[in-house]
């Protein structure tokens, strides 16, 4: 299908979301891939992951880039040849990317009950304001918090960062669709502006260095 959603956050930042309905063959025939990407694609055992990989290249083409404009550093972080910042995500039938002149991170997650079972693995401080008794609010906020931490990790992309110990998300309301988060590690104390929204039964989160 065409682009599912476009968010023009500001004049220098754009978010695009793709709902993956195409077959592998259709997507493969509609994108250009460099040699490294072909090898990476061939090494994927899951057709779902292959389709997600190709859908990201479709998104790149939608805004005037190709796979040849994209490269990855030694830590696996994506970069664009023109110096703009990019972050990429996919989950099940959705993929998304954000491109900006600022450092950015993005994540999309399906809202699933099982996140409640692993909450104590990535949350500490946030338990102070979460209400476990409000089951839907709790599930939605857990998914946002995971997305926030994933997005910030993608921005910093440094070994040793603990979601639980080093990334803190301030109390927030779902209706406001934004939050403030912090990376606190060694001598670092860095704030991040975070924005989020629901897309079907998924949560899209994107973060900026302040």
N, C-alpha and C positions, 0 to 999 in steps of 0.2 A: 504494500500500500504506500501511498505518498507519506510525507512527514506527518506524524500524528499530531505533533504540537510544536510550535515555535514560540519562544519567550524572548522578546527583545528587552533584556534587563536594562540596558542603557545603550548609548550610541557605540560603545566599544565592547559590549558583552552580549553574546547570543547563546541561547540554549535550544537545542533541537532534540526531539524525542521521536523515535521510530517504533511502531508496533510491527513486529516481525510476523507477517502472514505469508510471505513468499517461500517457495521451496529453495533448497540449496542451489539447484541448477539455475533458477531464475536470477537469484542474487549474484551468483558467480559470473553469469553472462553479462551482467549489467555494470560490473566494476572493473577497474584496472588495478592490478596488484604488482608490487615490486617483487624481486626474487626472494627476499627475506620473508615477506608476507606469505608467498606461495608455500615456502617450506614450513612456516608456522601453521598455516591452514592445514596442510597435509598431515601434520603431526597431531592434530586434534582428533580425539577418538569419538567425541560427541558431535552429532549433527547439529544439535541445539547450539553448541558453542561455535561451530562453524558458521551457522546462519547469523548468530549475533555478531561475530567478527566481520562478516561481509556487510551486515546492515550498518555497522559503524562507517564502513567505506562509502556506503550510499549516502549517509549523512554528510560526510566530508564533501562529496560531490555536489550536494545540495547548496553548499555555501562557497563553491568555487575552488575547493582543494581536491587533491587526489591522494592516493596512497603514497605517491612519490614525494609528497610534501611532508610526510609524517615519518619521524624516526624515534627510536627509544634509547634512553641512556642505559648505563650499566646496571641501574637499579630497576629497570623496566618502566620508567616513567616516560610517557609520550611527550614529544615536542614537535613544533612546527618550524619549518625552515625559515619562515619570514619573521620569527621572533615573537609572534603571538603565543599566549599560553593556552594549553588545551588539557582537558581532562575527559576521560571516557568511562562509561559504565554500561553494564547490561545485566538483566535479570529475567530469566524465562523469556516471555515474548516481547519484552521491551529493551531497547537500547537507547542511550542518550549521550550527548557530548555537550561540553561548554567550551567556548572560545572567547578569549578576552585579552586585553592588554595588561590585565592584572593577573597575579598568581591566583589560580582557582582550583577547586576540587569539586567533583560531582559524584553522586551515588544514587542508584535507584534500587529499592528493595521491595519484594513482595511482603505484604503484611501477613504474618503467620503466627499461629499460637505458640509454636515451639520457641519463639524468641524469649518467652517468659521463663523457660527452663534454663536458659543460658545467661539471663540478665546479670547475675552476679559475676560473670566472667568479664564483662566490659563496663559495668556500672559500679560506682562506689558513692561518690558525692551526690549523684542525682537521686538516690533513694530518699534523700531528705525531703524532696518535694513531690515524688511520685505517689500516686494513690492506687494501691493494688486492688482496692475494693471496687473501683470504677473500671470494670474489665475492658471496655472498649477504649476509654481514654488511656488506660495503662498500656494496652497493646500499641495504640497509635503513637504514643510518646516514646515507648521503647524503640519503635522502628525509626522514628525521627532521630533519636539519640545515636543509634547505631549508624545511621546515614551521615550524621554530623561528624562523628569520629572517623568514619571511613574517608569522608571528604577532606578533613584536615590532614589525615595521614597521607593522602595522595598529594596534598600541597607540599608538605615537608619531606615526605619520602625518605626518612632517615631511619637507620637501624636503631633498635632499642626503645622506640616509642611504644608505650603501653596505653591501650585504649582506656583501661581502668584507672591507672595511676596518673597518667600524664595529660589526658584530655578531659576537660570539665565543661559541661554544658549548663549554663545558668537556667534557672526556672523560666518556663515559657508557657504560653497559651497556644493551643493548636489553631485557634481562630485568627491569631495574629500572623501566622505563617512566617515568622522570623524569630531568631534567637541570637544570643551572644555566647560564644564559647572561647575557651582558653587552652593554650598549650603551655603546661608548666613542667619544665624538665631542666635539671641542673640549674644553670643561671638564666634560662630562657623563661620569659613570661610574656606570651604573645596572644593578643586578642584576634578573634575571627568573627566576621559578620556572616550569619547563616540564614538561608531562606529555604522554605520547603513547601510542598503542596502534594495533595493526593491525586493520583491518576488511576482511575478504576480502583483496583485493590492493591495498588503500589504506592510507595512514598518516594518522591523525588526530592533530593536535598542537594544544595550547592553552597559552597562556602568561599569567602574571600579573605585574604589577609587584610587587616585593618591598618 
